[in-house]
């Protein structure tokens, strides 16, 4: 049992570091494209349209510090996806991206894709973003 766990952990470590090498640029590019106008290029909440929003975009470099030194992976993922309970579909000034990435999947994957591919595409985008955000924590 223990060796199975070690194996699984090793496989995970290898695959995540491989994914990290590939995803870093996807996450960074997607961040600059979709998030920086509000959250700022360096994540500090000072994007060019920040001043026009009802609610100021939070400083994303403090997420880990404000969570007792642990990067709040799931919370960040859910916020971006739009599935978190904080009124994202109603009152939040933070757009939900999960549905948007799913909608985009068709044009990027070609015609021969399934529902599972769409979900994977959206998830990969969000994971790349979460990972990029984790790189600029204080
Ligand atoms: C239109 C401006 C805008 C854009 C674009 C935007 N955000 Fe936000 N974001 C906000 C606002 C405003 C909040 C605070 C929402 C709230 O508290 O209701 C927020 C909250 C967040 C949070 C939660 C932070 C916390 O303190 O818990 C994360 C994480 C986040 N955004 C990431 C992103 C990412 C990643 C993108 C790009 C895919 C993005 N945002 C695009 C305005 C924006």
Boltz pocket constraint, residues with backbone or C-beta under 6 A from the ligand:
constraints:
  - pocket:
      binder: B
      contacts: [[A, 30], [A, 31], [A, 34], [A, 35], [A, 36], [A, 37], [A, 38], [A, 39], [A, 53], [A, 55], [A, 56], [A, 57], [A, 58], [A, 59], [A, 60], [A, 75], [A, 76], [A, 79], [A, 80], [A, 86], [A, 91], [A, 92], [A, 93], [A, 94], [A, 95], [A, 97], [A, 129]]
      max_distance: 6.0
